[in-house]
Amino acid sequence: MPEEQSKYTDMTTPADWLCAHCNQPRQSHTCLAGFARKEVKFAGMLRIKNEEPWIAEVIESIRDLCDVIYVLDDHSTDRTAEICMRYAPQLHLLPSPFIGMDESRDKNWLYDQIVRECKPEWIVCIDGDEVLEKNGPEAIRKHVEAHPTIDSYKLKIEYMWNGRDLVRTDRIYGDFWRPSMFRPFHPDPDKPDDLKVMNEFRFMATPFGRQRGNDKPNLHCSSVPQRRIHGAGRMPARLKHYGYMTRQNRVAKLDYYTSIDWKNLAEDCYRHMCQGDTVTIQELPRIQELMRDGLLVQADVDFLTNVKPSDRLVHAGPIQVDRWDENKPWSLSHWAQTNA
């Protein structure tokens, strides 16, 4: 696949499956041992970029759970790829063959690489800044065995705030669940209807992302395929999200997300990310460029940056940060229990 490609329309089919004995694709398989797929219980799936500060901790947190881990590295410019390579052969590092920001494209491509090379019962799809709590692997294994009819799960996302021992808990931050693991679909090659169902096991594009010139980014794609979004159960395990942990990270994310998705009212223009941080325009080079191009005005910038800790926003605030204790027993919130 050429480096300059920005789209992906292929899909792995049974003809593309690789044999566990000889690594040949099924369509041209000649191995005398007979065709067989490599079967695994859990496969990790991560799409990452520039996650050097925490990628080792992320990988360590799922190594005990996942038999194999597949990582798509989206052109990292730091030591992310170098750190990932330490975990081979359990971890398969796949450099992105694409340009531009397109989460659904990237996840479809990565999913196809996984099911081409192995047959996982479950895929755990997390971000490169999310750490599974230490009791997570055991909780996940026990829960899937106890609930054999559920095909996808939401995990609770805990947003670390100003340190690994602090977590933001106001409103959406206090009870945010995201579908993050699912059973992939393995079609029977001899059943034509199964091949049709494969089209529903794709990661769908979203309406988020604004076009500038020839670049049309796509972001906020689900972490499970379309077929598995509805009916997802709630897994009693938490992911610690480190991406907003420091003020520096939060300001950089506000600048970046605004630059590719400005005036997104559904996300409250991303200003909840920097609530109480007293951001200045000098810290936002991408937003300065939007202003020079006439896409944002000073009033827009004031709306983004002048957010007091006491403000009640669309999804968050007044800001509340509590002590994080991973050893303290926890249970599903009342909301989660009544909205399962």
C-alpha positions in Angstrom: 0.0 0.0 0.0 1.6 3.3 -1.1 2.5 5.8 1.6 0.4 8.6 0.1 -2.9 6.7 0.3 -5.5 8.4 2.4 -8.5 6.0 1.9 -9.1 2.4 2.7 -11.9 0.4 1.1 -10.7 -3.2 1.3 -12.0 -5.8 3.8 -10.4 -9.1 5.0 -12.4 -12.1 3.8 -11.9 -15.8 4.5 -9.8 -16.0 1.4 -7.3 -13.7 3.1 -7.0 -15.6 6.3 -3.4 -16.8 7.1 -2.7 -20.4 8.0 -1.3 -21.0 11.5 1.0 -23.7 10.1 2.5 -22.1 7.0 1.4 -18.4 7.0 -0.1 -18.8 3.5 -3.4 -17.2 2.7 -6.4 -19.5 2.6 -7.1 -18.8 -1.1 -3.7 -20.2 -2.2 -3.1 -22.6 0.7 -1.0 -25.7 -0.1 0.2 -26.8 3.3 0.0 -30.5 3.8 -0.9 -30.0 7.5 -4.2 -28.6 6.5 -5.5 -25.0 6.9 -6.0 -23.8 10.4 -6.2 -20.3 12.0 -4.3 -19.3 15.0 -6.8 -19.1 17.8 -6.5 -16.6 20.7 -8.8 -15.7 23.6 -8.1 -12.0 23.7 -6.3 -9.7 21.2 -5.4 -6.1 22.0 -6.1 -3.4 19.4 -4.5 0.1 19.7 -4.3 3.0 17.3 -1.7 5.4 18.7 0.4 8.4 18.0 3.1 10.0 20.2 2.2 8.2 23.5 5.8 8.0 24.8 5.0 9.2 28.4 2.7 6.2 29.2 2.7 3.7 26.3 4.8 1.2 28.3 2.3 1.4 31.2 -0.6 0.9 28.8 0.9 -2.2 27.3 1.9 -3.6 30.6 -1.6 -3.2 31.9 -3.1 -5.5 29.2 -0.2 -8.0 28.6 -1.6 -10.5 31.1 -5.0 -10.4 29.4 -4.1 -10.3 25.7 -2.5 -13.2 24.0 -1.4 -10.8 21.2 -1.5 -7.0 20.9 -1.7 -5.2 17.5 -0.7 -1.6 17.4 -1.1 0.8 14.5 1.4 3.6 14.9 0.2 6.8 13.2 3.5 8.3 12.3 4.8 8.9 15.9 7.7 11.4 16.1 8.7 10.5 19.6 9.9 7.2 21.1 6.5 5.5 21.0 7.4 2.9 18.3 10.8 2.1 20.0 9.1 1.4 23.3 6.4 -0.8 21.6 9.1 -2.9 19.9 10.3 -4.0 23.3 7.2 -6.1 23.6 7.6 -8.2 20.5 6.7 -10.9 19.6 3.6 -10.6 21.8 3.1 -7.1 20.3 2.8 -6.6 16.5 3.8 -3.0 15.6 2.3 -1.9 12.3 3.3 1.5 10.9 0.4 3.4 9.4 0.3 3.2 5.6 -1.9 6.3 5.5 -1.8 10.1 5.6 -4.3 12.3 7.3 -6.5 11.9 10.3 -9.2 9.2 9.8 -10.0 7.1 12.9 -12.6 4.8 11.2 -10.3 4.1 8.3 -7.4 3.3 10.6 -9.5 1.0 12.8 -11.0 -0.9 9.9 -7.5 -1.5 8.5 -6.1 -2.6 11.9 -9.1 -4.9 12.5 -8.5 -6.5 9.1 -4.9 -7.2 10.0 -5.9 -8.9 13.2 -8.5 -11.2 11.8 -6.3 -11.9 8.8 -3.5 -13.2 11.1 -5.5 -14.8 13.9 -8.9 -15.8 15.2 -9.5 -14.0 18.5 -12.6 -14.7 20.6 -12.4 -11.1 21.9 -10.8 -7.9 20.8 -10.0 -5.3 23.4 -9.8 -1.9 21.7 -8.3 0.9 23.8 -6.4 4.1 23.2 -2.6 4.6 23.6 -3.2 6.7 26.8 -5.5 4.3 28.6 -4.3 2.0 31.3 -6.4 -1.0 32.4 -6.6 -1.0 36.2 -4.5 -3.8 37.9 -7.5 -6.0 38.7 -8.9 -5.5 35.2 -7.6 -8.6 33.5 -9.0 -10.9 36.1 -12.3 -9.1 36.2 -12.7 -9.3 32.4 -11.8 -13.0 32.2 -14.3 -13.9 35.0 -17.1 -11.6 33.6 -17.0 -12.9 30.0 -17.1 -16.5 31.3 -20.1 -15.7 33.5 -22.0 -14.0 30.7 -21.5 -16.1 27.5 -24.4 -14.4 25.6 -23.0 -10.9 25.7 -21.0 -9.9 22.6 -19.6 -6.4 23.5 -18.8 -4.5 26.6 -18.4 -0.9 27.8 -15.6 -0.1 30.2 -15.6 2.8 32.6 -13.2 5.6 31.6 -11.6 7.4 34.5 -9.9 10.7 33.6 -6.8 11.3 35.6 -6.5 15.0 36.4 -3.3 16.7 37.6 -1.7 13.4 38.7 -2.0 9.6 38.7 -3.7 9.8 42.1 -6.4 12.3 41.2 -9.5 11.7 39.0 -12.0 14.1 37.6 -15.6 13.2 38.7 -18.0 16.0 37.8 -21.0 15.0 35.6 -19.9 13.1 32.5 -16.4 12.6 33.8 -17.8 10.7 36.8 -19.9 8.2 34.9 -18.5 7.8 31.4 -18.6 4.4 29.8 -17.3 3.5 26.3 -17.7 0.3 24.3 -14.2 -1.0 24.3 -14.2 -4.8 23.7 -16.2 -7.1 21.4 -16.5 -10.5 19.8 -15.3 -10.2 16.2 -17.3 -12.0 13.6 -15.7 -15.1 12.0 -17.8 -16.1 8.9 -18.2 -19.6 7.7 -16.6 -19.5 4.2 -19.3 -21.9 2.9 -22.2 -19.7 3.9 -22.8 -16.7 1.5 -25.0 -14.9 4.1 -22.1 -14.9 6.5 -20.1 -12.9 4.0 -22.8 -10.3 3.8 -22.8 -9.9 7.6 -19.1 -9.0 7.4 -20.1 -5.6 6.1 -21.7 -4.8 9.4 -18.5 -5.4 11.3 -16.9 -2.2 10.2 -16.0 0.9 12.2 -18.3 3.7 10.9 -17.2 7.2 10.0 -18.6 10.0 12.1 -19.8 13.5 11.2 -17.0 15.1 13.2 -14.1 16.9 11.6 -14.0 19.9 9.4 -12.5 20.1 5.9 -9.7 22.5 5.1 -8.5 22.3 1.5 -8.2 18.7 0.5 -8.0 17.4 4.1 -11.2 16.1 5.8 -10.3 14.5 9.1 -12.7 12.0 10.8 -12.6 11.5 14.6 -14.5 10.2 17.6 -15.0 6.8 15.9 -16.4 4.1 18.1 -14.0 1.5 19.5 -16.3 -1.4 18.5 -17.8 -2.1 15.0 -21.2 -0.9 14.1 -22.9 -4.3 14.7 -21.6 -4.4 18.3 -22.4 -0.9 19.5 -26.0 -1.6 20.6 -26.6 -4.0 23.5 -23.1 -3.6 24.9 -22.9 -4.8 28.6 -21.0 -3.0 31.3 -17.8 -4.6 32.3 -16.7 -4.1 36.0 -13.3 -2.9 35.0 -11.9 0.6 34.5 -9.5 2.3 32.1 -7.4 5.1 33.5 -7.2 7.8 30.9 -3.9 9.8 31.0 -4.4 12.1 28.0 -5.9 14.9 30.1 -3.7 14.4 33.1 -1.4 17.4 32.8 -2.3 21.0 32.0 0.2 20.8 29.1 -1.6 17.8 27.6 -5.0 19.4 28.0 -4.0 22.7 26.3 -2.3 20.8 23.4 -5.5 18.7 23.0 -7.7 21.8 23.0 -5.6 23.4 20.3 -5.4 20.2 18.2 -9.1 19.2 18.4 -10.2 22.8 17.7 -7.9 22.9 14.7 -9.6 20.0 13.0 -13.1 20.3 14.4 -13.8 23.9 15.4 -17.2 25.0 16.7 -18.3 21.5 17.5 -21.2 22.3 19.8 -21.9 18.6 20.4 -18.5 18.5 22.2 -19.0 21.9 23.7 -16.2 23.1 21.5 -13.8 20.9 23.7 -13.6 23.6 26.3 -14.3 21.1 29.1 -10.8 19.8 28.5 -9.2 23.0 29.9 -11.8 24.1 32.4 -10.0 26.1 35.1 -6.6 26.1 33.3 -6.6 29.8 32.3 -5.4 29.2 28.8 -3.8 32.1 26.8 -3.9 32.5 23.0 -0.1 32.3 22.9 -0.4 28.7 23.9 -2.7 27.8 21.0 -0.7 28.1 17.7 -3.3 26.1 15.7 -6.1 28.3 16.9 -4.1 31.4 16.0 -3.9 30.0 12.5 -7.7 29.6 12.4 -8.0 33.2 13.4 -5.6 34.3 10.7 -7.7 32.4 8.2 -10.9 34.0 9.4 -12.4 30.7 10.7 -12.5 31.9 14.3 -12.8 35.4 15.8 -11.7 36.7 19.2 -15.2 36.0 20.7 -14.7 32.3 19.8 -11.3 32.2 21.5 -12.7 33.8 24.6 -15.4 31.2 24.7 -12.8 28.5 24.6 -10.3 29.9 27.1 -12.3 31.8 29.7 -13.8 28.8 31.4 -13.9 29.0 35.2 -13.7 25.9 37.5 -17.2 26.9 38.8 -18.9 27.0 35.4 -21.5 24.5 34.6 -20.9 23.4 31.0 -22.9 21.2 28.6 -21.3 18.0 29.8 -19.1 18.9 32.8 -18.5 21.3 35.7 -18.4 22.7 38.2 -15.1 20.9 38.2 -14.6 18.3 40.8 -11.4 16.2 41.4 -11.3 13.3 43.8 -8.6 11.1 45.1 -8.0 7.9 43.1 -7.6 4.7 44.9 -7.3 1.7 42.7 -7.2 -0.7 45.7 -10.6 0.5 47.0 -13.4 -1.8 46.0 -15.9 -0.3 43.6 -19.2 -1.2 42.1 -21.3 -0.1 39.1 -22.9 3.2 39.8 -26.7 3.4 40.3 -27.0 5.0 36.8 -25.0 2.2 35.2 -27.0 -0.5 37.0 -30.4 1.1 36.0 -29.3 1.8 32.4 -27.7 -1.5 31.5 
